[in-house]
Each structure stands twice: as C-alpha cells, then as structure tokens.
Amino acid sequence: MCSGMTFSGTDRNRSLSITLDQDRRVIDVRVLEQDQLRNPVAFGDALQEAFAVADGERILAALEAHGDAEDYLARAEATFTGQSPAQAPPRPDMSRGASAARRAAGTGVALAARPEPPPPLTSENGYLTIQRGADGRLMRVEADAEWLSGARPQHLQQAVLQAIRLGTENR
C-alpha cells in the first residue's frame, strides 16, 4: 500500500464520516448530519459504522496492492451466497487424548498470548469515552447524553479525534 493513502467511511445514515490512514489511525472526523447524532446510542453506532467502512476500504486497498482482492472477494461471495461453507482456521486438538500424547512426547501446544486491549480513553472534555480493541477496532463508544444534545459539530469532531488519537499515538 502506498504511503500517505487515506480511506474514508460514512455511517448508513450519512451523519458522520471518518478518514483513516494506512496504519488505521483516525486522521479526520466530519459531522455531516448532527440531528442524527443527538442520542448516545445513535452516535456510538454511527461512529462504529463509519470507522468500519473506512477500515474496510483500507483492507480492500491492501488486498488490491498485493493482488489478492479478486480471490478474496470471490470466496466471500461464495460464502455469502451459500455456495461454499465458511471456513475457520484449524484449531489444535485439545482433547484429553491429544493433550496426554503431547505431554508424553514433551511437546505442548503453545497458545499465543492474546494482546491486551488498551485502556478506554476519554476526550479532554470528559464527555466521550472510546474503547479500542487490541487490533485497533472500535469496541465501545460512550457519550454523555446531555453533552450530545447541545454539542456543536466541531465539538463532536474534536472530542472523537482526541479520544481516538490518544489511543493510537503510541501504537
């Protein structure tokens, strides 16, 4: 993927737009229709949807850059239409017999430690808290209802950027 590329996404109600860079950092947030964002649930949903769409664009660009997009999209279409079952990566055999055999052979299955998600981050004004997963996805958005009801678009944009950027500065 080329350095400096950006990827934008908008929620289904076209109320919020997010732009990511190639490293999944949020570089811009735009409020497009503020009335749709006045309640905490709608605001959280819009933020997560816009982020997911932008992230999907980022992933698609990476697949295209590596020449894998057509194959990936064909497999996804086949799974979606029921022509091919969904496939999960193989899991190690964790049965008692397999565990006993590994112990006897002196080869245990080392399970990779799951990375810990970063702590929730709050905007400077204290009205918006965002929890990201260890992989950078938005997991939870909490916004103060009273603040949302009166916040101007630029305040919403600034609070989102503050909370999200705090979580990616050290990544």
C-alpha positions in Angstrom: 0.0 0.0 0.0 1.3 3.4 -0.9 2.4 5.7 1.9 0.1 8.6 2.5 -3.1 6.9 1.4 -6.3 7.7 3.2 -9.6 5.8 3.5 -13.0 7.3 4.3 -16.2 5.8 5.5 -19.6 7.1 6.4 -22.3 5.5 8.5 -25.6 4.3 6.9 -27.5 7.5 7.8 -24.7 9.7 6.3 -24.4 11.6 9.6 -20.7 11.0 10.3 -17.6 10.5 8.2 -14.2 9.1 9.3 -10.9 9.1 7.5 -8.1 6.6 8.4 -4.6 6.4 7.2 -2.9 3.1 6.1 -2.0 2.4 9.8 -5.6 2.5 11.0 -5.1 5.9 12.6 -8.1 8.3 12.5 -6.9 11.5 10.8 -10.3 13.2 10.3 -13.8 13.2 11.6 -16.7 15.1 10.0 -20.2 15.6 11.3 -22.5 15.5 8.3 -26.0 15.5 9.9 -25.9 16.4 13.6 -29.5 15.8 14.3 -28.9 12.0 13.7 -26.2 12.1 16.4 -28.1 13.6 19.4 -28.5 10.4 21.3 -25.6 8.3 22.7 -26.7 5.0 21.0 -27.1 6.6 17.6 -23.8 8.5 18.0 -21.9 5.3 19.0 -23.5 3.3 16.2 -22.6 6.0 13.6 -19.1 6.3 14.9 -18.5 2.5 14.8 -20.2 2.1 11.4 -18.1 4.9 9.8 -14.9 3.5 11.2 -15.8 0.0 10.0 -16.5 1.3 6.4 -13.2 3.3 6.3 -11.3 0.3 7.7 -12.9 -2.0 5.1 -11.7 0.4 2.4 -8.2 0.2 3.9 -8.3 -3.6 3.9 -9.5 -3.7 0.3 -6.7 -1.4 -0.8 -4.2 -3.6 0.9 -5.6 -6.7 -0.8 -5.6 -5.0 -4.2 -2.0 -3.9 -3.6 -1.0 -7.5 -3.0 -3.1 -8.8 -5.9 -5.4 -10.8 -3.6 -8.6 -8.8 -3.9 -10.4 -10.8 -6.6 -9.8 -14.1 -5.0 -10.8 -12.9 -1.5 -13.9 -11.2 -2.9 -14.9 -14.3 -4.9 -14.5 -16.5 -1.8 -16.5 -14.1 0.3 -19.3 -14.0 -2.3 -19.4 -17.8 -2.5 -19.7 -18.0 1.3 -22.3 -15.2 1.4 -24.5 -16.9 -1.2 -24.1 -20.3 0.4 -22.1 -21.9 -2.4 -19.2 -22.5 0.0 -19.2 -23.0 3.8 -17.5 -20.5 5.9 -14.0 -21.7 6.9 -12.3 -21.1 10.1 -8.6 -21.7 10.6 -7.8 -25.2 12.0 -7.7 -25.3 15.8 -5.3 -27.5 17.7 -6.7 -30.8 19.0 -7.3 -30.1 22.7 -8.9 -33.4 23.6 -7.6 -35.3 26.6 -6.0 -38.0 24.4 -4.2 -35.4 22.3 -3.1 -33.5 25.4 -1.8 -36.7 27.0 0.1 -37.6 23.8 1.7 -34.1 23.7 2.7 -34.3 27.3 4.2 -37.8 26.8 6.1 -36.5 23.8 7.2 -33.4 25.6 5.6 -31.1 23.1 2.9 -28.9 24.4 0.9 -26.6 22.2 2.0 -23.1 23.0 -1.0 -20.9 22.8 -0.2 -17.4 21.7 -1.0 -14.8 24.4 -3.8 -12.5 23.4 -2.7 -8.9 23.3 -4.4 -6.8 26.0 -6.7 -4.1 24.7 -5.6 -0.6 25.5 -7.5 1.1 28.4 -10.6 3.2 27.5 -9.7 6.7 26.5 -11.7 9.9 27.2 -11.7 13.1 25.4 -10.3 16.2 27.1 -13.8 17.5 27.9 -14.6 14.2 29.6 -17.9 13.6 27.7 -16.7 10.9 25.3 -15.0 7.6 26.1 -13.8 5.2 23.4 -12.6 1.6 23.9 -10.5 0.2 21.1 -9.6 -3.5 20.8 -6.0 -4.7 20.8 -6.2 -4.8 17.0 -7.4 -1.1 16.8 -11.1 -1.7 16.1 -13.6 0.5 17.9 -15.2 -1.8 20.5 -17.3 0.6 22.6 -18.3 4.3 22.5 -19.9 6.1 25.5 -21.0 9.6 25.2 -22.7 11.9 27.7 -26.4 12.3 26.6 -26.7 15.9 27.9 -23.5 17.0 26.1 -24.6 15.3 22.9 -27.9 17.2 22.9 -26.2 20.6 22.8 -22.7 20.0 21.3 -21.8 21.7 18.1 -20.4 19.6 15.2 -16.9 20.9 15.8 -17.1 19.8 19.4 -18.1 16.3 18.4 -15.4 16.1 15.8 -12.7 17.4 18.3 -13.8 15.0 21.1 -13.7 12.0 18.7 -10.3 12.9 17.4 -8.9 13.5 20.9 -10.2 10.1 22.3 -9.2 8.1 19.2 -5.8 9.7 18.7 -4.8 9.2 22.3 -5.2 5.5 21.7 -3.0 5.5 18.6 -0.2 7.8 19.4 1.9 5.1 21.0 0.9 2.3 18.6 
